[in-house]
């Protein structure tokens, strides 16, 4: 089945299911049901069954889903059964936090190199990394074969950095900058802007 045949909204829910399944596994739970999984993630059991059925039949009537098996299948579908190297651009407060974050590796990702254009930061040690000059993005990423990047630069610099990343061969970008990016067809961009999340919540407040 071609990936483009699966609605993006369904794909976006799979990591949520995977995270809940990992919590269950950590509690030595062997099996779960769509009802229980739904209660964990706030999605109806019917929707979970419908989502998973897009990729095959993973459960058994009466016994539900084997957690280890379903984790393996979801990791395979999301292509995180192996570790992806990630380039991180922008070493402000957010960049420093992401470079030191220890939660990526067991989710299929590893920060492999970090960049900034501030002369006072270039060469600085951050955890296990030495900050590289953004001028070196193209060569470094091409040589490493990196396909995934995180952008944590100011909005004014985000598009230029994105252009560098795309030219270097990056195919997936997680953007923390508060701006929409223009990218060629075939490049995936995911946006993470805390202020937008807050504004979506305050709408519902009295």
C-alpha positions as a LaTeX table, in Angstrom:
\begin{tabular}{lrrr}
\hline
Residue & $x$ (\AA) & $y$ (\AA) & $z$ (\AA) \\
\hline
Unk1 & 0.00 & 0.00 & 0.00 \\
Unk2 & 1.38 & 3.35 & $-0.99$ \\
Unk3 & 1.85 & 5.79 & 1.86 \\
Unk4 & $-0.02$ & 8.53 & 0.02 \\
Unk5 & $-3.19$ & 6.43 & 0.14 \\
Unk6 & $-3.32$ & 6.76 & 3.93 \\
Unk7 & $-4.81$ & 10.06 & 5.18 \\
Unk8 & $-2.26$ & 12.13 & 7.09 \\
Unk9 & $-4.63$ & 12.44 & 10.06 \\
Unk10 & $-4.43$ & 8.67 & 10.52 \\
Unk11 & $-0.64$ & 8.63 & 10.28 \\
Unk12 & $-0.51$ & 11.44 & 12.87 \\
Unk13 & $-2.36$ & 9.26 & 15.38 \\
Unk14 & $-0.06$ & 6.25 & 15.07 \\
Unk15 & 2.76 & 7.74 & 17.21 \\
Unk16 & 0.15 & 8.50 & 19.89 \\
Unk17 & $-0.90$ & 4.84 & 19.92 \\
Unk18 & 2.73 & 3.77 & 19.97 \\
Unk19 & 3.52 & 5.96 & 22.98 \\
Unk20 & 0.59 & 4.50 & 24.93 \\
Unk21 & 1.62 & 0.96 & 24.02 \\
Unk22 & 5.15 & 1.63 & 25.26 \\
Unk23 & 3.69 & 2.75 & 28.61 \\
Unk24 & 1.69 & $-0.47$ & 28.83 \\
Unk25 & 4.75 & $-2.52$ & 27.95 \\
Unk26 & 6.75 & $-0.78$ & 30.69 \\
Unk27 & 4.09 & $-1.98$ & 33.15 \\
Unk28 & 4.60 & $-5.58$ & 31.95 \\
Unk29 & 1.19 & $-5.68$ & 30.30 \\
Unk30 & 0.90 & $-8.33$ & 27.60 \\
Unk31 & $-2.33$ & $-7.50$ & 25.77 \\
Unk32 & $-4.70$ & $-4.61$ & 25.27 \\
Unk33 & $-7.99$ & $-3.87$ & 23.57 \\
Unk34 & $-9.05$ & $-1.04$ & 21.32 \\
Unk35 & $-11.32$ & 0.08 & 24.17 \\
Unk36 & $-8.47$ & 0.27 & 26.68 \\
Unk37 & $-6.11$ & 1.88 & 24.19 \\
Unk38 & $-8.80$ & 4.40 & 23.34 \\
Unk39 & $-9.24$ & 5.32 & 26.98 \\
Unk40 & $-5.48$ & 5.86 & 27.24 \\
Unk41 & $-5.28$ & 8.25 & 24.29 \\
Unk42 & $-8.73$ & 9.85 & 24.24 \\
Unk43 & $-9.80$ & 8.35 & 20.91 \\
Unk44 & $-12.77$ & 6.06 & 20.36 \\
Unk45 & $-12.21$ & 2.31 & 20.12 \\
Unk46 & $-13.96$ & 2.30 & 16.74 \\
Unk47 & $-11.56$ & 4.94 & 15.40 \\
Unk48 & $-8.54$ & 3.00 & 16.60 \\
Unk49 & $-9.77$ & $-0.18$ & 14.92 \\
Unk50 & $-10.47$ & 1.76 & 11.73 \\
Unk51 & $-7.03$ & 3.40 & 11.80 \\
Unk52 & $-5.16$ & 0.14 & 12.35 \\
Unk53 & $-7.19$ & $-1.69$ & 9.71 \\
Unk54 & $-5.65$ & 0.61 & 7.10 \\
Unk55 & $-2.41$ & $-1.31$ & 7.55 \\
Unk56 & $-3.60$ & $-4.87$ & 8.20 \\
Unk57 & $-5.23$ & $-7.04$ & 10.82 \\
Unk58 & $-3.22$ & $-6.88$ & 14.05 \\
Unk59 & $-5.70$ & $-8.02$ & 16.69 \\
Unk60 & $-7.77$ & $-11.09$ & 17.47 \\
Unk61 & $-11.41$ & $-11.06$ & 18.46 \\
Unk62 & $-11.73$ & $-11.88$ & 22.13 \\
Unk63 & $-8.06$ & $-11.34$ & 22.96 \\
Unk64 & $-7.37$ & $-7.91$ & 21.50 \\
Unk65 & $-3.87$ & $-6.84$ & 20.57 \\
Unk66 & $-0.57$ & $-8.34$ & 21.64 \\
Unk67 & 1.32 & $-5.26$ & 22.79 \\
Unk68 & 4.82 & $-6.35$ & 21.75 \\
Unk69 & 3.57 & $-7.41$ & 18.32 \\
Unk70 & 1.61 & $-4.20$ & 17.77 \\
Unk71 & 4.56 & $-2.05$ & 18.88 \\
Unk72 & 6.72 & $-3.83$ & 16.34 \\
Unk73 & 4.18 & $-3.33$ & 13.57 \\
Unk74 & 3.69 & 0.37 & 14.32 \\
Unk75 & 7.44 & 0.94 & 14.46 \\
Unk76 & 7.73 & $-0.76$ & 11.08 \\
Unk77 & 4.90 & 1.32 & 9.58 \\
Unk78 & 6.40 & 4.56 & 10.93 \\
Unk79 & 9.87 & 3.42 & 9.82 \\
Unk80 & 11.35 & 3.84 & 13.29 \\
Unk81 & 12.43 & 0.23 & 13.72 \\
Unk82 & 15.90 & 1.68 & 13.09 \\
Unk83 & 17.47 & 4.93 & 14.30 \\
Unk84 & 17.40 & 8.04 & 12.10 \\
Unk85 & 20.21 & 10.55 & 12.43 \\
Unk86 & 18.93 & 14.12 & 12.82 \\
Unk87 & 20.57 & 17.48 & 12.15 \\
Unk88 & 19.68 & 20.26 & 14.60 \\
Unk89 & 19.97 & 23.87 & 13.42 \\
Unk90 & 19.78 & 26.75 & 15.90 \\
Unk91 & 21.47 & 26.53 & 19.29 \\
Unk92 & 19.45 & 28.94 & 21.37 \\
Unk93 & 17.62 & 27.77 & 24.49 \\
Unk94 & 15.42 & 25.34 & 22.56 \\
Unk95 & 18.34 & 23.97 & 20.56 \\
Unk96 & 20.40 & 23.38 & 23.70 \\
Unk97 & 17.51 & 21.55 & 25.32 \\
Unk98 & 16.93 & 19.34 & 22.28 \\
Unk99 & 20.63 & 18.55 & 21.92 \\
Unk100 & 20.72 & 17.30 & 25.52 \\
Unk101 & 17.35 & 15.53 & 25.44 \\
Unk102 & 17.71 & 11.80 & 26.10 \\
Unk103 & 14.27 & 10.72 & 24.91 \\
Unk104 & 14.89 & 10.52 & 21.17 \\
Unk105 & 16.95 & 7.34 & 20.95 \\
Unk106 & 14.26 & 4.92 & 22.11 \\
Unk107 & 11.80 & 6.52 & 19.70 \\
Unk108 & 13.91 & 5.99 & 16.60 \\
Unk109 & 15.97 & 9.19 & 16.38 \\
Unk110 & 19.44 & 10.44 & 17.30 \\
Unk111 & 20.71 & 14.00 & 17.11 \\
Unk112 & 23.89 & 13.57 & 15.08 \\
Unk113 & 25.12 & 17.14 & 14.53 \\
Unk114 & 24.23 & 20.68 & 15.59 \\
Unk115 & 24.64 & 24.02 & 13.82 \\
Unk116 & 24.45 & 27.76 & 14.47 \\
Unk117 & 25.59 & 30.91 & 12.66 \\
Unk118 & 26.58 & 32.87 & 15.78 \\
Unk119 & 30.40 & 33.17 & 15.84 \\
Unk120 & 30.33 & 33.17 & 19.65 \\
Unk121 & 28.64 & 29.76 & 19.65 \\
Unk122 & 30.52 & 28.01 & 16.85 \\
Unk123 & 32.98 & 25.54 & 18.36 \\
Unk124 & 31.17 & 25.52 & 21.71 \\
Unk125 & 30.64 & 22.12 & 23.32 \\
Unk126 & 27.01 & 21.21 & 24.05 \\
Unk127 & 26.77 & 17.81 & 25.66 \\
Unk128 & 28.52 & 15.45 & 23.26 \\
Unk129 & 28.34 & 17.89 & 20.34 \\
Unk130 & 30.51 & 20.69 & 19.02 \\
Unk131 & 28.43 & 23.42 & 17.39 \\
Unk132 & 29.22 & 23.70 & 13.69 \\
Unk133 & 28.94 & 26.72 & 11.43 \\
Unk134 & 25.73 & 26.76 & 9.38 \\
Unk135 & 27.94 & 27.41 & 6.36 \\
Unk136 & 28.92 & 23.72 & 6.64 \\
Unk137 & 25.35 & 22.39 & 6.57 \\
Unk138 & 25.36 & 21.31 & 2.94 \\
Unk139 & 28.55 & 19.29 & 2.93 \\
Unk140 & 28.13 & 17.82 & 6.42 \\
Unk141 & 24.58 & 16.61 & 5.85 \\
Unk142 & 25.29 & 15.24 & 2.38 \\
Unk143 & 28.33 & 13.32 & 3.63 \\
Unk144 & 26.36 & 11.88 & 6.57 \\
Unk145 & 23.32 & 11.05 & 4.43 \\
Unk146 & 20.99 & 12.74 & 6.91 \\
Unk147 & 17.33 & 12.95 & 5.84 \\
Unk148 & 15.74 & 14.51 & 8.96 \\
Unk149 & 16.35 & 17.91 & 10.55 \\
Unk150 & 15.00 & 20.12 & 13.32 \\
Unk151 & 14.94 & 23.89 & 12.79 \\
Unk152 & 15.10 & 26.07 & 15.92 \\
Unk153 & 16.19 & 29.37 & 14.41 \\
Unk154 & 14.35 & 32.73 & 14.47 \\
Unk155 & 11.53 & 33.14 & 11.97 \\
Unk156 & 13.62 & 35.55 & 9.91 \\
Unk157 & 16.23 & 32.86 & 9.25 \\
Unk158 & 14.03 & 29.77 & 8.99 \\
Unk159 & 13.36 & 29.82 & 5.25 \\
Unk160 & 17.01 & 30.31 & 4.33 \\
Unk161 & 18.04 & 27.46 & 6.64 \\
Unk162 & 15.30 & 25.28 & 5.19 \\
Unk163 & 16.56 & 25.98 & 1.67 \\
Unk164 & 20.03 & 24.83 & 2.74 \\
Unk165 & 18.65 & 21.66 & 4.29 \\
Unk166 & 16.55 & 20.76 & 1.27 \\
Unk167 & 19.48 & 21.36 & $-1.07$ \\
Unk168 & 21.59 & 19.06 & 1.13 \\
Unk169 & 19.06 & 16.24 & 0.75 \\
Unk170 & 16.91 & 16.55 & 3.87 \\
Unk171 & 13.40 & 15.17 & 3.27 \\
Unk172 & 11.70 & 15.78 & 6.65 \\
Unk173 & 11.86 & 18.93 & 8.77 \\
Unk174 & 10.51 & 19.55 & 12.27 \\
Unk175 & 10.11 & 23.32 & 12.44 \\
Unk176 & 10.04 & 25.18 & 15.77 \\
Unk177 & 10.27 & 28.61 & 14.13 \\
Unk178 & 6.96 & 30.55 & 14.18 \\
Unk179 & 6.65 & 30.74 & 10.40 \\
Unk180 & 5.24 & 28.63 & 7.58 \\
Unk181 & 7.94 & 27.31 & 5.28 \\
Unk182 & 7.93 & 26.97 & 1.52 \\
Unk183 & 9.35 & 23.62 & 0.40 \\
Unk184 & 9.34 & 21.58 & $-2.81$ \\
Unk185 & 6.91 & 18.73 & $-3.35$ \\
Unk186 & 8.00 & 15.60 & $-1.52$ \\
Unk187 & 9.48 & 17.42 & 1.49 \\
Unk188 & 7.57 & 16.89 & 4.71 \\
Unk189 & 7.37 & 19.69 & 7.29 \\
Unk190 & 5.90 & 19.37 & 10.77 \\
Unk191 & 5.30 & 22.53 & 12.81 \\
Unk192 & 5.67 & 22.88 & 16.57 \\
Unk193 & 4.71 & 26.33 & 17.82 \\
Unk194 & 3.79 & 26.43 & 21.55 \\
Unk195 & 1.92 & 29.73 & 21.18 \\
Unk196 & $-0.47$ & 28.18 & 18.66 \\
Unk197 & $-1.14$ & 25.30 & 21.04 \\
Unk198 & $-1.84$ & 27.75 & 23.84 \\
Unk199 & $-4.17$ & 29.82 & 21.66 \\
Unk200 & $-6.14$ & 26.72 & 20.69 \\
Unk201 & $-6.72$ & 26.03 & 24.39 \\
Unk202 & $-7.57$ & 29.54 & 25.52 \\
Unk203 & $-10.46$ & 29.62 & 23.08 \\
Unk204 & $-12.24$ & 27.17 & 25.40 \\
Unk205 & $-11.52$ & 28.99 & 28.66 \\
Unk206 & $-14.18$ & 30.99 & 30.45 \\
\hline
\end{tabular}
